[in-house]
Amino acid sequence: MSDKVSHPLFARLYPRISAYADAHGSLEHRRELLAGARGRAVEIGAGIGSNFRHYPAEVERVFAVEPEPRLRSLAARAAATARIPIEVLPGRAERLPLDEASVDVAVASLVLCTIADVPAALGEVLRVLKPTGELRFYEHVRAQDPRVYRRQRMLNPLWRLVGGGCNVTRDTETAIRRAGFTIETVRRFEFRPDSKAYPASPSIIGTARPSDAPDRRTLPQQGAADG
Ligand SMILES: C[S@@+](CC[C@H](N)C(=O)[O-])C[C@H]1O[C@@H](n2cnc3c(N)ncnc32)[C@H](O)[C@@H]1O
């Protein structure tokens, strides 16, 4: 599988789509996604870097992986004005250019809908996360209401075509569990900009940890072992 993803039309449209969504509530979702994050982070499929300004100062460095060249160059521009160090890297989530157990936080925002091989990407997230690390996700997902899901299935082929490979039919929470994570928090909501329901309205925001992560209550407190 090539490390490059090319969606020239979508890449031209996405800055406007993202600005519209941010102006209608997505900005708050991005803040919620990243509140309390700390340490070294990887963001998979960072797009144009819409999350960059929401990383708290406690995040030491972000490795932002983006395979689409046009989006990646816009992300690099956003990284240059971010308040924390952000390295924008080429690559796909299915093969992250990072060492094993090298990050504290992995961020997936509006991306597990698009990634071609989600189990491989989440496997990579598990590989690069420290055992005590966490996955933070903000995703639009398949509806729980069967009638809405039926409509999503009908629309999905067209949606994929104009949305750069995006799917509105994915059960991402289940995919995260199946990949070897335990969901710690999940908030399910309808994202309806301008009160309109879209095929991508059913959404989740949450956190997950590697299932075999050591229980944090039994870990020594940070600093307690020093001196
Ligand atoms: C809807 S955009 C979301 C961008 C950004 N995460 C955000 O929150 O605005 C989906 C992104 O996934 C990227 N993408 C597509 N396939 C990918 C893959 N296999 N690995 C990583 N990113 C991928 C696209 O290039 C695009 O930037």
The ligand as an SDF file (V2000), in Angstrom:
LIG
                    3D

 27 29  0  0  0  0  0  0  0  0999 V2000
  -12.2220   14.5470    7.0910 C   0  0  0  0  0  0  0  0  0  0  0  0
  -10.5170   14.7580    7.0610 S   0  0  0  0  0  0  0  0  0  0  0  0
  -10.1850   15.1080    8.8000 C   0  0  0  0  0  0  0  0  0  0  0  0
   -8.9500   15.8840    9.0250 C   0  0  0  0  0  0  0  0  0  0  0  0
   -8.6400   16.2400   10.4850 C   0  0  0  0  0  0  0  0  0  0  0  0
   -8.3610   15.0650   11.2650 N   0  0  0  0  0  0  0  0  0  0  0  0
   -9.7070   17.0600   11.1380 C   0  0  0  0  0  0  0  0  0  0  0  0
  -10.1000   16.7490   12.2730 O   0  0  0  0  0  0  0  0  0  0  0  0
  -10.1480   18.0450   10.5380 O   0  0  0  0  0  0  0  0  0  0  0  0
   -9.8910   13.0960    6.8760 C   0  0  0  0  0  0  0  0  0  0  0  0
   -8.3890   13.0440    6.7970 C   0  0  0  0  0  0  0  0  0  0  0  0
   -7.9370   11.6910    6.7700 O   0  0  0  0  0  0  0  0  0  0  0  0
   -6.8030   11.6380    5.9320 C   0  0  0  0  0  0  0  0  0  0  0  0
   -6.5600   10.2300    5.5500 N   0  0  0  0  0  0  0  0  0  0  0  0
   -7.1160    9.5160    4.5580 C   0  0  0  0  0  0  0  0  0  0  0  0
   -6.6050    8.2640    4.5400 N   0  0  0  0  0  0  0  0  0  0  0  0
   -5.7170    8.1960    5.5510 C   0  0  0  0  0  0  0  0  0  0  0  0
   -4.8570    7.1810    6.0590 C   0  0  0  0  0  0  0  0  0  0  0  0
   -4.8360    5.9610    5.5170 N   0  0  0  0  0  0  0  0  0  0  0  0
   -4.0640    7.4730    7.1030 N   0  0  0  0  0  0  0  0  0  0  0  0
   -4.0900    8.7060    7.6840 C   0  0  0  0  0  0  0  0  0  0  0  0
   -4.8910    9.6900    7.2590 N   0  0  0  0  0  0  0  0  0  0  0  0
   -5.6900    9.4500    6.2090 C   0  0  0  0  0  0  0  0  0  0  0  0
   -7.1880   12.5550    4.7940 C   0  0  0  0  0  0  0  0  0  0  0  0
   -6.1080   12.9130    3.9820 O   0  0  0  0  0  0  0  0  0  0  0  0
   -7.8040   13.7120    5.5680 C   0  0  0  0  0  0  0  0  0  0  0  0
   -6.8330   14.6220    5.9900 O   0  0  0  0  0  0  0  0  0  0  0  0
  1  2  1  0
  2  3  1  0
  2 10  1  0
  3  4  1  0
  4  5  1  0
  5  6  1  0
  5  7  1  0
  7  8  2  0
  7  9  1  0
 10 11  1  0
 11 12  1  0
 11 26  1  0
 12 13  1  0
 13 14  1  0
 13 24  1  0
 14 15  1  0
 14 23  1  0
 15 16  2  0
 16 17  1  0
 17 18  1  0
 17 23  2  0
 18 19  1  0
 18 20  2  0
 20 21  1  0
 21 22  2  0
 22 23  1  0
 24 25  1  0
 24 26  1  0
 26 27  1  0
M  CHG  2   2   1   9  -1
M  END
$$$$
